């Protein structure tokens, strides 16, 4: 086809691209192929070219990565690689600190394997309630 001003209209697909797309769609829409792909999918034997044919026929699925994290769901997509690495290192330190605190808390929840021994000559504290003390201030 001839287009005034030369070339094809902006945004239109190349003729060869349209032919490949039509061919791939005809494969994908063939009833025998659909029965075959269903059988192979059930037996976990789909080939790697299968996804290429579907992508050429109907377009590749949109791929995106969600980079929002934290309470405020901060958008990290505008950060440079260096800034992202700094942020990852900072988070790694925070996670390591949190893990160490968790270990200390878990250890404090566990009963001591043996009671602590007082050094020789150390005084023990009497912690009996005040009501249980006698006139001399001794536990009763």
DRENVEXKOL-991828 format. One line per field, with one value per residue (C-alpha): residue number from 0; residue in one letter; x, y, z. Coordinates in steps of 0.5 Angstrom, whole numbers, always signed. Layout:
seq [NUM/...]
type [A/...]
px [X/...]
py [Y/...]
pz [Z/...]
REM end
This chain:
seq [0/1/2/3/4/5/6/7/8/9/10/11/12/13/14/15/16/17/18/19/20/21/22/23/24/25/26/27/28/29/30/31/32/33/34/35/36/37/38/39/40/41/42/43/44/45/46/47/48/49/50/51/52/53/54/55/56/57/58/59/60/61/62/63/64/65/66/67/68/69/70/71/72/73/74/75/76/77/78/79/80/81/82/83/84/85/86/87/88/89/90/91/92/93/94/95/96/97/98/99/100/101/102/103/104/105/106/107/108/109/110/111/112/113/114/115/116/117/118/119/120/121/122/123/124/125/126/127/128/129/130/131/132/133/134/135/136/137/138/139]
type [X/X/X/X/X/X/X/X/X/X/X/X/X/X/X/X/X/X/X/X/X/X/X/X/X/X/X/X/X/X/X/X/X/X/X/X/X/X/X/X/X/X/X/X/X/X/X/X/X/X/X/X/X/X/X/X/X/X/X/X/X/X/X/X/X/X/X/X/X/X/X/X/X/X/X/X/X/X/X/X/X/X/X/X/X/X/X/X/X/X/X/X/X/X/X/X/X/X/X/X/X/X/X/X/X/X/X/X/X/X/X/X/X/X/X/X/X/X/X/X/X/X/X/X/X/X/X/X/X/X/X/X/X/X/X/X/X/X/X/X]
px [+0/+2/+1/+2/+8/+12/+12/+6/+2/+5/+4/+1/+5/+9/+6/+11/+9/+2/+3/+7/+1/-4/-1/+1/-7/-9/-5/-7/-14/-14/-19/-14/-8/-12/-14/-6/-4/-9/-7/+1/-1/-4/+2/+7/+10/+9/+15/+18/+16/+9/+10/+13/+7/+2/+6/+7/-1/-3/+2/+7/+4/+6/+11/+12/+16/+12/+18/+13/+15/+14/+9/+8/+9/+15/+16/+23/+23/+26/+32/+39/+42/+47/+41/+38/+44/+45/+37/+38/+45/+41/+35/+40/+43/+36/+34/+40/+39/+32/+34/+39/+34/+29/+34/+36/+28/+27/+33/+30/+24/+27/+28/+35/+38/+41/+40/+45/+50/+51/+59/+61/+60/+54/+48/+41/+36/+29/+23/+18/+12/+11/+5/+9/+15/+15/+17/+24/+23/+25/+21/+16]
py [+0/+7/+12/+20/+22/+16/+10/+7/+11/+12/+6/+1/-6/-8/-13/-19/-18/-18/-24/-28/-25/-28/-35/-36/-34/-39/-44/-42/-42/-49/-54/-60/-56/-54/-61/-63/-57/-59/-66/-64/-59/-64/-69/-63/-63/-57/-54/-48/-45/-46/-39/-36/-38/-35/-29/-27/-29/-25/-21/-22/-21/-15/-16/-11/-12/-8/-5/-2/-4/-1/+2/+8/+3/+7/+7/+5/+5/+12/+10/+9/+2/+5/+8/+1/-3/+2/+1/-7/-6/-2/-7/-13/-9/-8/-15/-18/-13/-16/-23/-22/-19/-25/-30/-26/-26/-33/-35/-31/-35/-42/-44/-44/-51/-50/-45/-39/-40/-35/-33/-36/-30/-27/-25/-27/-22/-24/-22/-24/-20/-14/-18/-24/-21/-21/-15/-16/-15/-22/-26/-31]
pz [+0/-1/+4/+3/+6/+6/+10/+14/+19/+26/+31/+25/+25/+20/+14/+16/+24/+22/+18/+24/+29/+24/+23/+31/+32/+27/+31/+38/+35/+32/+36/+35/+37/+43/+45/+44/+49/+54/+54/+54/+60/+64/+63/+64/+58/+55/+50/+51/+44/+46/+50/+44/+39/+44/+45/+38/+37/+43/+46/+52/+58/+62/+67/+73/+79/+85/+89/+95/+102/+109/+112/+108/+102/+99/+92/+91/+83/+82/+87/+84/+84/+89/+93/+93/+95/+101/+103/+103/+107/+112/+112/+113/+119/+122/+121/+124/+130/+131/+130/+136/+140/+139/+141/+147/+149/+147/+152/+157/+156/+157/+164/+167/+167/+174/+179/+179/+185/+190/+191/+198/+203/+199/+203/+200/+200/+204/+199/+204/+204/+209/+212/+213/+217/+225/+229/+228/+220/+219/+214/+217]
REM end
